[in-house]
Every structure is written in structure tokens, then in C-alpha cells.
Amino acid sequence: IIGIRDLIRRLAQEKTIIFSTHILQEVGALADRIVIVNDGRVISDGTREELAERASRIQNVHLSVKGDAETIESALRSLGVCDEVHLDGHSDGGYVRFKITSRSKVPVIPLIDELVKKQKWPLAELTKEGASLEETFISLLREDAASRKKVLS
């Protein structure tokens, strides 16, 4: 794998390389530009950042606060915009870390920040992570399927 990646990178310095794969790890490691094809049709193309922006409905947030994990998880779920709340672990001093995924159009960082302040939880981290290539890919496929469904209706 390393040898093939090195070869592709060397060739890409002087040539345009078209690399077709369904292995997103390889796409992320090699591609400057990505074209997503579904059922023989191009549904999106651009840089990884451009594609992620188009599929930006996914918000991944990391939160690390001091408190009881079950209480914090329950409060996060009560916001109504967190599709997934995953306990990522515990750290020294009673802090718990969560990964929160939201597909809401509402920005979740301000809502979580307000909750943390209201609950007076000591905060160690509140950061937004960009959508992974896999999440971007799935989101764009779903969007394409929904638009095709509307056309057929």
C-alpha cells in the first residue's frame, strides 16, 4: 500500500491521475480532488473541504466537562438536536468526554455552551470537528437519493 501510494504521488507530480476506488481511506490519503459517482452519474466533485461544506449538515462536537456522565448525557439528549451522544471516556479530575453528532441545521455549539453554563459544569473542551470523508460521502449520497425521489414523484 505504501509503495503504491508513493508511486501515485510521484506520477501525480507530472500527470493527472484518475484513481477509482470505494475505499475512502485511500481517497483521503491520495486525492486532491474527489468526484463522487452514484449509479453512473456524477453527484458531486471538488476538494475534500468543498465536499464537506456541501454536506455540512453533519456537526461533530467534542465536549469534555466535569460531572456525572449519565446526567450530562441526559441533558445533552434533552436539547433535541443531538442525534448521537457517545461517551468517549473519563479523564483525571472527574472530567468526562463526549462525541456528539447532529444533523440539525441549528448550530449545536451555542446550545451546548449555553447548557454547560446553565448547569455550571467546569468545561475543559468544546470543539467542532469537520465531517469525516465517510460522513460527507454518505450525506451526499442521501441528498442525491432524496432529490432523485422528488423528481420521480
DSSP file with accessible surface (Angstrom, degrees, kcal/mol):
  #  RESIDUE AA STRUCTURE BP1 BP2  ACC     N-H-->O    O-->H-N    N-H-->O    O-->H-N    TCO  KAPPA ALPHA  PHI   PSI    X-CA   Y-CA   Z-CA
    1    1 A I     >        0   0  140      0, 0.0     4,-2.6     0, 0.0     5,-0.2   0.000 360.0 360.0 360.0 -44.9    0.0    0.0    0.0
    2    2 A I  H  >  +     0   0  126      1,-0.2     4,-2.6     2,-0.2     5,-0.2   0.922 360.0  49.9 -62.9 -42.7    2.8    2.4    0.9
    3    3 A G  H  > S+     0   0   49      2,-0.2     4,-2.4     1,-0.2    -1,-0.2   0.907 111.6  47.5 -62.7 -42.8    4.6    1.7   -2.3
    4    4 A I  H  > S+     0   0   99      2,-0.2     4,-2.7     1,-0.2     5,-0.2   0.918 111.7  50.7 -65.7 -42.8    1.5    2.2   -4.5
    5    5 A R  H  X S+     0   0   47     -4,-2.6     4,-2.5     1,-0.2    -2,-0.2   0.927 111.0  48.6 -60.5 -44.5    0.7    5.5   -2.7
    6    6 A D  H  X S+     0   0   70     -4,-2.6     4,-2.4     2,-0.2    -1,-0.2   0.916 111.4  50.5 -61.5 -42.8    4.3    6.7   -3.2
    7    7 A L  H  X S+     0   0   71     -4,-2.4     4,-2.7     2,-0.2     5,-0.2   0.935 110.9  48.2 -60.6 -46.9    4.1    5.7   -6.9
    8    8 A I  H  X S+     0   0   22     -4,-2.7     4,-2.5     1,-0.2    -2,-0.2   0.925 111.7  50.0 -61.9 -42.7    0.8    7.6   -7.4
    9    9 A R  H  X S+     0   0  109     -4,-2.5     4,-0.7    -5,-0.2    -1,-0.2   0.904 111.8  48.1 -63.4 -41.7    2.2   10.7   -5.6
   10   10 A R  H >< S+     0   0  146     -4,-2.4     3,-1.0     1,-0.2     4,-0.4   0.938 114.0  46.0 -64.0 -46.7    5.3   10.6   -7.8
   11   11 A L  H >X S+     0   0   83     -4,-2.7     4,-2.1     1,-0.2     3,-1.4   0.874 105.9  61.2 -63.3 -36.0    3.2   10.2  -11.0
   12   12 A A  H 3< S+     0   0   45     -4,-2.5    -1,-0.2     1,-0.3    -2,-0.2   0.676  89.0  71.1 -68.6 -15.3    0.8   12.9   -9.9
   13   13 A Q  T << S+     0   0  158     -3,-1.0    -1,-0.3    -4,-0.7    -2,-0.2   0.802 119.1  16.3 -69.0 -27.0    3.6   15.5   -9.9
   14   14 A E  T <4 S+     0   0  168     -3,-1.4     2,-0.3    -4,-0.4    -2,-0.2   0.558 127.8  42.0-120.1 -14.3    3.7   15.4  -13.7
   15   15 A K  S  < S-     0   0  140     -4,-2.1     2,-0.5    -5,-0.1    -1,-0.1  -0.892  78.5-108.0-133.3 161.6    0.4   13.8  -14.7
   16   16 A T        -     0   0  137     -2,-0.3     2,-0.5    -3,-0.1    -3,-0.1  -0.810  36.9-156.6 -88.3 126.9   -3.2   13.8  -13.9
   17   17 A I        -     0   0   62     -2,-0.5     2,-0.6    -5,-0.1    -5,-0.0  -0.918   8.4-158.8-108.6 127.5   -4.1   10.5  -12.1
   18   18 A I        -     0   0  158     -2,-0.5     2,-0.5     2,-0.0    -2,-0.0  -0.943  15.2-174.8-104.9 117.2   -7.6    9.2  -12.1
   19   19 A F        -     0   0   87     -2,-0.6     2,-0.6     2,-0.0    -2,-0.0  -0.956   6.1-164.2-118.7 114.6   -7.9    6.8   -9.2
   20   20 A S        +     0   0  120     -2,-0.5     2,-0.3     2,-0.0    -2,-0.0  -0.891  28.0 134.9-105.9 122.8  -11.2    4.9   -8.9
   21   21 A T        -     0   0   44     -2,-0.6    -2,-0.0     1,-0.1     0, 0.0  -0.986  51.0-146.6-158.6 157.3  -11.9    3.2   -5.5
   22   22 A H  S    S+     0   0  167     -2,-0.3     2,-1.0     5,-0.0     3,-0.1   0.321  75.8 103.0-104.4   3.6  -14.6    2.7   -3.0
   23   23 A I    >>  -     0   0   80      1,-0.2     4,-1.5     2,-0.0     3,-0.9  -0.741  54.7-168.1 -91.0 100.4  -12.0    2.7   -0.2
   24   24 A L  H 3> S+     0   0   43     -2,-1.0     4,-2.8     1,-0.3     5,-0.2   0.785  81.6  65.3 -65.4 -26.1  -12.4    6.1    1.4
   25   25 A Q  H 3> S+     0   0  143      1,-0.2     4,-1.7     2,-0.2    -1,-0.3   0.909 104.7  46.1 -61.0 -40.1   -9.2    5.8    3.4
   26   26 A E  H <> S+     0   0   26     -3,-0.9     4,-1.9     2,-0.2     5,-0.3   0.882 110.1  53.5 -70.5 -38.0   -7.3    5.7    0.1
   27   27 A V  H  X S+     0   0   18     -4,-1.5     4,-2.7     1,-0.2     3,-0.3   0.953 110.3  47.4 -59.7 -49.1   -9.2    8.6   -1.3
   28   28 A G  H  < S+     0   0   31     -4,-2.8    -1,-0.2     1,-0.2    -2,-0.2   0.850 114.4  47.2 -61.3 -34.6   -8.4   10.7    1.8
   29   29 A A  H  < S+     0   0   35     -4,-1.7    -1,-0.2    -5,-0.2    -2,-0.2   0.774 127.9  19.6 -78.8 -26.2   -4.7    9.7    1.6
   30   30 A L  H  < S+     0   0   29     -4,-1.9     2,-0.3    -3,-0.3    -2,-0.2   0.725  93.8  96.2-117.5 -30.1   -4.2   10.4   -2.1
   31   31 A A     <  +     0   0   43     -4,-2.7    17,-0.2    -5,-0.3     3,-0.1  -0.516  31.0 178.1 -86.2 135.8   -6.8   12.7   -3.7
   32   32 A D  S    S+     0   0  143      1,-0.3     2,-0.4    -2,-0.3    16,-0.3   0.717  87.5  24.8 -88.5 -32.0   -6.5   16.4   -4.3
   33   33 A R  S    S-     0   0  134     14,-0.2     2,-0.4    15,-0.1    -1,-0.3  -0.992  75.8-154.3-135.9 140.8   -9.9   16.4   -5.9
   34   34 A I  E     -A   46   0A  18     12,-3.4    12,-2.1    -2,-0.4     2,-0.5  -0.956   5.8-167.1-123.5 134.8  -12.7   14.0   -5.4
   35   35 A V  E     -A   45   0A  79     -2,-0.4     2,-0.6    10,-0.2    10,-0.2  -0.989  11.9-153.7-118.3 124.6  -15.5   13.0   -7.8
   36   36 A I  E     -A   44   0A   9      8,-3.3     7,-2.9    -2,-0.5     8,-1.2  -0.888  11.9-169.9-102.3 123.5  -18.4   11.0   -6.3
   37   37 A V  E     -A   42   0A  83     -2,-0.6     2,-0.4     5,-0.2     5,-0.2  -0.937   6.5-179.3-115.0 133.0  -20.3    8.8   -8.8
   38   38 A N  E >  S-A   41   0A  41      3,-2.9     3,-1.8    -2,-0.4    -2,-0.0  -0.994  73.3 -12.1-134.0 126.3  -23.6    7.1   -8.0
   39   39 A D  T 3  S-     0   0  118     -2,-0.4    -1,-0.1     1,-0.3     3,-0.1   0.878 130.3 -53.3  51.6  40.0  -25.4    4.9  -10.5
   40   40 A G  T 3  S+     0   0   73      1,-0.2     2,-0.4    -3,-0.0    -1,-0.3   0.534 117.7 109.0  78.8   6.1  -23.2    6.1  -13.2
   41   41 A R  E <  S-A   38   0A  98     -3,-1.8    -3,-2.9     0, 0.0     2,-0.5  -0.937  72.2-121.6-118.2 139.9  -23.9    9.8  -12.5
   42   42 A V  E     +A   37   0A  88     -2,-0.4    -5,-0.2    -5,-0.2     3,-0.1  -0.651  32.1 174.2 -74.8 120.0  -21.5   12.4  -11.0
   43   43 A I  E     -     0   0A  37     -7,-2.9     2,-0.3    -2,-0.5    -1,-0.2   0.655  63.6  -6.2-103.0 -19.3  -23.3   13.7   -7.9
   44   44 A S  E     -A   36   0A  11     -8,-1.2    -8,-3.3     2,-0.0    -1,-0.4  -0.947  57.2-178.7-168.2 149.7  -20.6   15.9   -6.5
   45   45 A D  E     +A   35   0A  62     -2,-0.3     2,-0.3   -10,-0.2   -10,-0.2  -0.987  30.7  89.7-152.4 152.6  -17.0   16.9   -7.1
   46   46 A G  E    S-A   34   0A   0    -12,-2.1   -12,-3.4    -2,-0.3     2,-0.1  -0.935  73.6 -40.4 155.6-171.6  -14.4   19.1   -5.5
   47   47 A T     >  -     0   0   38     -2,-0.3     4,-2.6   -14,-0.2     5,-0.2  -0.322  63.3-101.4 -73.8 168.2  -11.8   19.2   -2.9
   48   48 A R  H  > S+     0   0  103    -16,-0.3     4,-2.4     1,-0.2     5,-0.2   0.912 125.7  49.8 -57.3 -41.5  -12.4   17.3    0.4
   49   49 A E  H  > S+     0   0  137      2,-0.2     4,-2.2     1,-0.2    -1,-0.2   0.895 109.4  50.6 -65.9 -41.2  -13.2   20.7    2.0
   50   50 A E  H  > S+     0   0   78      2,-0.2     4,-1.9     1,-0.2    -2,-0.2   0.919 112.2  47.1 -64.0 -41.8  -15.6   21.7   -0.7
   51   51 A L  H  X S+     0   0    0     -4,-2.6     4,-1.6     1,-0.2    -2,-0.2   0.918 111.0  51.3 -65.9 -41.8  -17.5   18.4   -0.5
   52   52 A A  H  < S+     0   0   24     -4,-2.4     6,-0.2    -5,-0.2    -1,-0.2   0.893 108.1  53.0 -62.8 -37.3  -17.6   18.6    3.3
   53   53 A E  H >< S+     0   0  152     -4,-2.2     3,-1.4     1,-0.2    -1,-0.2   0.910 108.2  49.9 -64.8 -40.3  -19.0   22.1    3.0
   54   54 A R  H 3< S+     0   0  112     -4,-1.9    -1,-0.2     1,-0.3    -2,-0.2   0.807 117.4  40.7 -66.3 -30.2  -21.8   20.9    0.7
   55   55 A A  T >< S+     0   0    0     -4,-1.6     3,-1.3     1,-0.1    -1,-0.3   0.017  78.2 131.8-103.6  27.3  -22.6   18.1    3.2
   56   56 A S  T <   +     0   0   72     -3,-1.4    -1,-0.1     1,-0.3    -2,-0.1   0.374  37.4  98.9 -71.2   8.5  -22.2   20.3    6.2
   57   57 A R  T 3   +     0   0  101     -3,-0.2     2,-0.5     2,-0.0    -1,-0.3   0.696  67.9  84.4 -66.3 -15.0  -25.5   19.2    7.8
   58   58 A I    <   -     0   0   13     -3,-1.3     2,-0.5    -6,-0.2    45,-0.2  -0.791  61.4-173.2 -92.0 125.5  -23.4   16.9   10.0
   59   59 A Q  E     -B  102   0B  10     43,-3.1    43,-2.5    -2,-0.5     2,-0.5  -0.985   4.7-168.4-119.0 121.5  -21.9   18.6   13.0
   60   60 A N  E     -BC 101 129B   0     69,-1.1    69,-3.7    -2,-0.5     2,-0.4  -0.961  11.9-176.7-109.1 126.0  -19.4   16.6   15.2
   61   61 A V  E     -BC 100 128B   0     39,-3.0    39,-3.1    -2,-0.5     2,-0.5  -0.963  17.6-150.9-126.6 138.9  -18.7   18.2   18.5
   62   62 A H  E     -BC  99 127B  15     65,-3.1    65,-2.3    -2,-0.4     2,-0.4  -0.938  18.8-177.0-107.4 130.2  -16.3   17.1   21.3
   63   63 A L  E     -BC  98 126B   0     35,-2.4    35,-3.3    -2,-0.5     2,-0.4  -0.994  11.1-178.3-129.7 131.3  -17.2   18.1   24.8
   64   64 A S  E     +BC  97 125B  10     61,-2.5    60,-3.2    -2,-0.4    61,-1.8  -0.972  20.0 154.4-130.9 114.7  -15.3   17.5   28.0
   65   65 A V  E     -BC  96 123B   0     31,-2.0    31,-3.2    -2,-0.4     2,-0.5  -0.934  44.1-107.6-135.8 161.9  -16.9   18.6   31.2
   66   66 A K  E    S+B   95   0B  95     56,-2.2     2,-0.3    -2,-0.3    29,-0.2  -0.775  72.8  68.2 -93.6 126.6  -16.7   17.7   34.9
   67   67 A G  S    S-     0   0   35     27,-1.7     2,-0.4    -2,-0.5    -2,-0.1  -0.943  87.7 -33.1 158.3-173.8  -19.7   15.9   36.2
   68   68 A D     >  -     0   0   93     -2,-0.3     4,-2.5     1,-0.1     5,-0.2  -0.615  47.7-142.9 -77.8 125.4  -21.8   12.7   36.2
   69   69 A A  H  > S+     0   0   15     -2,-0.4     4,-2.9     1,-0.2     5,-0.2   0.885  97.9  48.7 -58.6 -44.7  -21.7   11.1   32.8
   70   70 A E  H  > S+     0   0  155      2,-0.2     4,-2.4     1,-0.2    -1,-0.2   0.908 112.4  48.4 -65.4 -40.4  -25.3    9.9   32.9
   71   71 A T  H  > S+     0   0   77      2,-0.2     4,-2.2     1,-0.2    -2,-0.2   0.923 114.0  46.4 -64.4 -44.3  -26.6   13.3   33.9
   72   72 A I  H  X S+     0   0    0     -4,-2.5     4,-2.6     2,-0.2    -2,-0.2   0.938 112.5  49.8 -65.1 -45.7  -24.6   15.1   31.3
   73   73 A E  H  X S+     0   0   55     -4,-2.9     4,-2.5    -5,-0.2     5,-0.2   0.926 111.0  49.6 -59.8 -44.6  -25.7   12.6   28.6
   74   74 A S  H  X S+     0   0   80     -4,-2.4     4,-1.9    -5,-0.2    -1,-0.2   0.915 111.2  49.3 -60.6 -43.4  -29.3   13.0   29.5
   75   75 A A  H  X S+     0   0   16     -4,-2.2     4,-0.5     2,-0.2    -1,-0.2   0.903 110.6  50.4 -65.3 -40.0  -29.1   16.8   29.4
   76   76 A L  H >< S+     0   0    0     -4,-2.6     3,-1.2     1,-0.2     5,-0.4   0.928 110.5  49.0 -64.0 -43.5  -27.4   16.7   26.0
   77   77 A R  H >< S+     0   0  116     -4,-2.5     3,-1.6     1,-0.3     5,-0.2   0.852 102.0  63.8 -64.2 -32.4  -30.1   14.5   24.6
   78   78 A S  H 3< S+     0   0   91     -4,-1.9    -1,-0.3     1,-0.3    -2,-0.2   0.665  83.8  76.8 -68.4 -14.4  -32.8   16.8   26.0
   79   79 A L  T << S-     0   0   52     -3,-1.2    -1,-0.3    -4,-0.5    -2,-0.2   0.768  94.8-140.2 -65.3 -25.5  -31.5   19.6   23.7
   80   80 A G  S <  S+     0   0   68     -3,-1.6    -2,-0.1    -4,-0.3    -3,-0.1   0.509  83.6  79.8  80.9   3.7  -33.4   17.8   20.9
   81   81 A V        +     0   0   22     -5,-0.4     2,-0.8    27,-0.1    23,-0.5   0.399  63.7  96.7-119.8  -0.7  -30.6   18.4   18.3
   82   82 A C        -     0   0   16     -6,-0.3    20,-0.2    -5,-0.2    -2,-0.1  -0.822  43.8-179.8 -97.2 106.7  -28.1   15.7   19.2
   83   83 A D  S    S+     0   0   85     18,-1.6     2,-0.4    -2,-0.8    19,-0.2   0.851  76.4  20.4 -71.5 -37.2  -28.6   12.6   17.0
   84   84 A E  E     -D  101   0B  94     17,-2.1    17,-2.5     2,-0.0     2,-0.5  -1.000  59.7-175.1-135.7 134.6  -25.8   10.7   18.8
   85   85 A V  E     -D  100   0B   8     -2,-0.4     2,-0.5    15,-0.2    15,-0.2  -0.967  15.7-177.0-127.9 109.8  -24.2   11.2   22.2
   86   86 A H  E     -D   99   0B 110     13,-2.8    13,-2.7    -2,-0.5     2,-0.5  -0.947  26.7-131.0-116.2 123.4  -21.3    8.9   22.7
   87   87 A L  E     -D   98   0B  59     -2,-0.5    11,-0.3    11,-0.2     3,-0.1  -0.607  22.3-173.5 -70.2 117.8  -19.3    8.7   25.9
   88   88 A D  E     -     0   0B  70      9,-3.5     2,-0.2    -2,-0.5    10,-0.2   0.537  49.4 -79.4 -92.8 -11.5  -15.7    8.9   24.8
   89   89 A G  E     -D   97   0B  27      8,-1.0     8,-3.0     2,-0.0    -1,-0.3  -0.792  41.1 -80.9 141.2 178.5  -14.1    8.3   28.2
   90   90 A H  E     -D   96   0B 135     -2,-0.2     2,-0.3     6,-0.2     6,-0.2  -0.867  33.7-166.7-116.6 152.1  -13.1    9.7   31.5
   91   91 A S  E >>  -D   95   0B  63      4,-2.7     3,-0.9    -2,-0.3     4,-0.7  -0.833  38.9 -64.1-131.4 174.4  -10.1   11.7   32.4
   92   92 A D  G >4 S+     0   0  157     -2,-0.3     3,-0.5     1,-0.2    -1,-0.1  -0.155 114.2  32.7 -56.7 146.7   -8.4   12.8   35.6
   93   93 A G  G 34 S-     0   0   51      1,-0.2    -1,-0.2    -3,-0.1     0, 0.0   0.621 129.0 -69.1  84.3  11.8  -10.3   15.1   37.9
   94   94 A G  G <4 S+     0   0   44     -3,-0.9   -27,-1.7     1,-0.3     2,-0.3   0.633  87.0 148.3  84.1  12.9  -13.8   13.8   37.2
   95   95 A Y  E <<  -BD  66  91B  57     -4,-0.7    -4,-2.7    -3,-0.5     2,-0.4  -0.602  29.6-159.8 -82.4 142.6  -14.0   15.1   33.6
   96   96 A V  E     -BD  65  90B   3    -31,-3.2   -31,-2.0    -2,-0.3     2,-0.4  -0.953   5.7-146.3-121.5 144.1  -16.0   13.1   31.0
   97   97 A R  E     -BD  64  89B  76     -8,-3.0    -9,-3.5    -2,-0.4    -8,-1.0  -0.931  15.6-174.4-115.8 133.7  -15.6   13.4   27.3
   98   98 A F  E     -BD  63  87B   0    -35,-3.3   -35,-2.4    -2,-0.4     2,-0.5  -0.929  19.7-147.8-123.9 148.1  -18.4   13.0   24.8
   99   99 A K  E     -BD  62  86B  57    -13,-2.7   -13,-2.8    -2,-0.3     2,-0.4  -0.984  23.3-166.8-110.3 124.7  -18.6   13.0   21.0
  100  100 A I  E     -BD  61  85B   0    -39,-3.1   -39,-3.0    -2,-0.5     2,-0.5  -0.937   5.9-164.8-116.3 131.1  -21.9   14.5   19.8
  101  101 A T  E     +BD  60  84B   4    -17,-2.5   -17,-2.1    -2,-0.4   -18,-1.6  -0.968   9.6 178.9-117.6 132.2  -23.2   14.2   16.3
  102  102 A S  E     -B   59   0B   0    -43,-2.5   -43,-3.1    -2,-0.5   -20,-0.1  -0.995  24.6-174.1-133.0 138.1  -26.0   16.4   15.0
  103  103 A R        +     0   0   93     -2,-0.4   -45,-0.1   -22,-0.3   -21,-0.1   0.198  53.1 122.6-108.1  12.2  -27.7   16.5   11.6
  104  104 A S        -     0   0   29    -23,-0.5     4,-0.1     2,-0.1    -2,-0.1  -0.375  66.9-135.5 -73.0 149.6  -29.7   19.5   12.6
  105  105 A K  S    S+     0   0  180     -2,-0.1    -1,-0.1     2,-0.1   -47,-0.0   0.661  84.2  94.8 -76.6 -15.6  -29.5   22.8   10.6
  106  106 A V  S    S-     0   0   69      1,-0.1     2,-0.2     2,-0.0    -2,-0.1  -0.616  90.4-112.4 -77.5 129.1  -29.3   24.5   14.0
  107  107 A P     >  -     0   0   81      0, 0.0     4,-0.6     0, 0.0    -2,-0.1  -0.471  28.7-163.0 -61.8 124.8  -25.7   25.2   15.1
  108  108 A V  H  > S+     0   0    0     -2,-0.2     4,-2.7     1,-0.2     5,-0.3   0.760  73.3  75.2 -86.5 -24.5  -25.2   23.0   18.2
  109  109 A I  H  > S+     0   0   48      1,-0.2     4,-3.0     2,-0.2     5,-0.2   0.935  97.9  46.6 -56.1 -50.0  -22.1   24.6   19.7
  110  110 A P  H  > S+     0   0   74      0, 0.0     4,-2.4     0, 0.0    -1,-0.2   0.899 113.1  50.3 -62.3 -35.4  -24.0   27.6   21.1
  111  111 A L  H  X S+     0   0   52     -4,-0.6     4,-2.1     2,-0.2    -2,-0.2   0.919 113.7  44.3 -66.5 -43.3  -26.7   25.3   22.5
  112  112 A I  H  X S+     0   0    0     -4,-2.7     4,-2.8     2,-0.2     5,-0.2   0.921 112.4  52.7 -67.2 -41.6  -24.2   23.1   24.2
  113  113 A D  H  X S+     0   0   48     -4,-3.0     4,-2.4    -5,-0.3    -2,-0.2   0.928 109.7  48.7 -59.1 -44.3  -22.3   26.1   25.5
  114  114 A E  H  X S+     0   0  133     -4,-2.4     4,-2.6    -5,-0.2    -1,-0.2   0.914 111.5  49.9 -62.4 -41.4  -25.5   27.6   27.0
  115  115 A L  H  X S+     0   0   16     -4,-2.1     4,-2.7     2,-0.2    -2,-0.2   0.925 109.6  50.8 -62.6 -45.6  -26.3   24.2   28.6
  116  116 A V  H  X>S+     0   0    6     -4,-2.8     5,-1.9     1,-0.2     4,-0.8   0.926 113.5  45.3 -59.4 -44.0  -22.8   23.9   30.1
  117  117 A K  H  <5S+     0   0  140     -4,-2.4     3,-0.5    -5,-0.2    -1,-0.2   0.917 112.8  50.4 -66.2 -43.1  -23.1   27.5   31.6
  118  118 A K  H  <5S+     0   0  159     -4,-2.6    -2,-0.2     1,-0.2    -1,-0.2   0.902 115.6  42.0 -62.0 -41.4  -26.6   26.8   32.9
  119  119 A Q  H  <5S-     0   0   84     -4,-2.7    -1,-0.2    -5,-0.2    -2,-0.2   0.553 105.0-132.5 -81.8 -10.3  -25.5   23.6   34.6
  120  120 A K  T  <5 +     0   0  181     -4,-0.8    -3,-0.2    -3,-0.5    -4,-0.1   0.858  43.4 167.4  58.6  38.9  -22.3   25.2   35.8
  121  121 A W      < -     0   0   31     -5,-1.9    -1,-0.2    -6,-0.2     2,-0.2  -0.712  43.5-113.1 -80.4 129.4  -20.2   22.3   34.6
  122  122 A P        -     0   0   59      0, 0.0   -56,-2.2     0, 0.0     2,-0.4  -0.458  37.6-141.3 -61.0 128.4  -16.5   23.0   34.6
  123  123 A L  E     +C   65   0B  77    -58,-0.2   -58,-0.2    -2,-0.2     3,-0.1  -0.826  35.6 164.3-103.1 130.5  -15.5   23.0   30.9
  124  124 A A  E    S+     0   0B  66    -60,-3.2     2,-0.3    -2,-0.4   -59,-0.2   0.683  72.3   7.9-108.1 -31.6  -12.3   21.5   29.6
  125  125 A E  E     +C   64   0B  50    -61,-1.8   -61,-2.5     2,-0.0    -1,-0.4  -0.982  45.0 165.8-155.8 139.2  -13.2   21.3   25.9
  126  126 A L  E     +C   63   0B  36     -2,-0.3     2,-0.3   -63,-0.2   -63,-0.2  -0.769  30.3 152.4-150.1  98.2  -15.9   22.3   23.4
  127  127 A T  E     -C   62   0B  60    -65,-2.3   -65,-3.1    -2,-0.2     2,-0.5  -0.964  38.8-132.1-133.3 149.9  -14.8   21.9   19.8
  128  128 A K  E     -C   61   0B 124     -2,-0.3     2,-0.4   -67,-0.2   -67,-0.3  -0.858  20.2-156.7-101.1 133.0  -16.4   21.3   16.5
  129  129 A E  E     -C   60   0B  67    -69,-3.7   -69,-1.1    -2,-0.5     3,-0.1  -0.877  22.4-112.8-107.0 140.0  -14.8   18.6   14.2
  130  130 A G        -     0   0   59     -2,-0.4   -71,-0.1     1,-0.1     2,-0.1  -0.280  44.2 -87.6 -65.9 157.3  -15.3   18.6   10.5
  131  131 A A        -     0   0   18    -73,-0.2    -1,-0.1     1,-0.1   -79,-0.1  -0.396  46.2-115.9 -64.6 140.9  -17.3   15.8    8.9
  132  132 A S     >  -     0   0   43      1,-0.1     4,-2.7    -3,-0.1     5,-0.2  -0.294  26.3-107.5 -70.5 164.3  -15.2   12.8    8.0
  133  133 A L  H  > S+     0   0   12      1,-0.2     4,-2.8     2,-0.2     5,-0.2   0.905 122.2  52.2 -60.8 -38.6  -14.9   11.8    4.4
  134  134 A E  H  > S+     0   0  121      2,-0.2     4,-2.7     1,-0.2     5,-0.2   0.932 110.2  46.9 -63.6 -45.2  -17.2    8.8    5.1
  135  135 A E  H  > S+     0   0   36      2,-0.2     4,-2.5     1,-0.2    -2,-0.2   0.905 113.3  49.7 -63.3 -40.1  -19.9   11.1    6.7
  136  136 A T  H  X S+     0   0    2     -4,-2.7     4,-2.5     2,-0.2     5,-0.2   0.944 111.2  49.1 -62.0 -46.9  -19.6   13.5    3.8
  137  137 A F  H  X S+     0   0   64     -4,-2.8     4,-2.4     1,-0.2    -2,-0.2   0.943 113.3  45.9 -58.3 -49.2  -19.9   10.7    1.2
  138  138 A I  H  X S+     0   0   59     -4,-2.7     4,-2.6     1,-0.2     5,-0.2   0.917 112.2  51.4 -64.2 -42.3  -23.0    9.2    2.9
  139  139 A S  H  X S+     0   0   12     -4,-2.5     4,-2.4    -5,-0.2    -1,-0.2   0.923 110.9  47.4 -61.9 -43.6  -24.6   12.7    3.3
  140  140 A L  H  X S+     0   0    8     -4,-2.5     4,-2.3     1,-0.2    -1,-0.2   0.890 111.8  50.7 -67.3 -36.5  -24.1   13.5   -0.4
  141  141 A L  H  X S+     0   0   39     -4,-2.4     4,-2.7    -5,-0.2    -2,-0.2   0.920 111.4  48.0 -65.6 -42.6  -25.5   10.1   -1.4
  142  142 A R  H  X S+     0   0  151     -4,-2.6     4,-2.5     2,-0.2    -2,-0.2   0.910 111.2  50.7 -62.8 -42.7  -28.6   10.6    0.7
  143  143 A E  H  X S+     0   0   77     -4,-2.4     4,-2.3    -5,-0.2    -2,-0.2   0.916 111.5  48.2 -61.6 -42.5  -29.1   14.1   -0.7
  144  144 A D  H  X S+     0   0   16     -4,-2.3     4,-2.5     2,-0.2    -2,-0.2   0.925 111.3  49.9 -64.0 -44.0  -28.8   12.7   -4.2
  145  145 A A  H  X S+     0   0   54     -4,-2.7     4,-2.2     1,-0.2    -2,-0.2   0.910 111.2  49.6 -62.5 -40.7  -31.3    9.9   -3.4
  146  146 A A  H  X S+     0   0   50     -4,-2.5     4,-1.9     1,-0.2    -1,-0.2   0.915 111.7  47.7 -66.2 -40.5  -33.7   12.4   -1.9
  147  147 A S  H  X S+     0   0   57     -4,-2.3     4,-1.8     1,-0.2    -2,-0.2   0.889 112.0  49.9 -69.8 -35.5  -33.5   14.7   -5.0
  148  148 A R  H  X S+     0   0   88     -4,-2.5     4,-1.9     2,-0.2    -1,-0.2   0.889 108.7  53.3 -67.3 -36.3  -34.0   11.7   -7.4
  149  149 A K  H  X S+     0   0  152     -4,-2.2     4,-1.2    -5,-0.2    -2,-0.2   0.904 107.4  51.0 -64.7 -40.6  -37.0   10.6   -5.4
  150  150 A K  H  < S+     0   0  165     -4,-1.9    -1,-0.2     1,-0.2     3,-0.2   0.895 108.6  51.9 -63.4 -40.4  -38.6   14.1   -5.7
  151  151 A V  H  < S+     0   0  124     -4,-1.8    -1,-0.2     1,-0.2    -2,-0.2   0.894 110.4  48.1 -64.3 -38.3  -38.0   14.0   -9.5
  152  152 A L  H  <        0   0  152     -4,-1.9    -1,-0.2    -5,-0.1    -2,-0.2   0.731 360.0 360.0 -75.5 -21.0  -39.8   10.7   -9.8
  153  153 A S     <        0   0  127     -4,-1.2    -3,-0.0    -3,-0.2    -4,-0.0  -0.229 360.0 360.0 -75.0 360.0  -42.7   11.8   -7.6
